[in-house]
Amino acid sequence: MDDLKRHIMKRNSRIQLLTSTAMCIFGCALLVAGLALPPAGAIDSSLLVAYGETITFAGALIGIDYRYRYKN
């Protein structure tokens, strides 16, 4: 039973780390796109910047939670 719990925690920690990394990268990409792309009329750059900041912040929170939850 203890091995199963350890396996599940290890799997969850890996998923959490991948999710936080992907969210931070995607959020930073949206921030760059919002600042670098000219206004095409489809998506306003302020929307891209706001969403990018939100995703980056959420990814950072997940990463901080991962760091302190699975600290050895």
Secondary structure, DSSP 8 states (H G I E B T S, - for coil): -HHHHHHHHHHHHHHHHHHHHHHHHHHHHHHHHHHHS---SSS-HHHHHHHHHHHHHHHHHHHHHHHHHS--
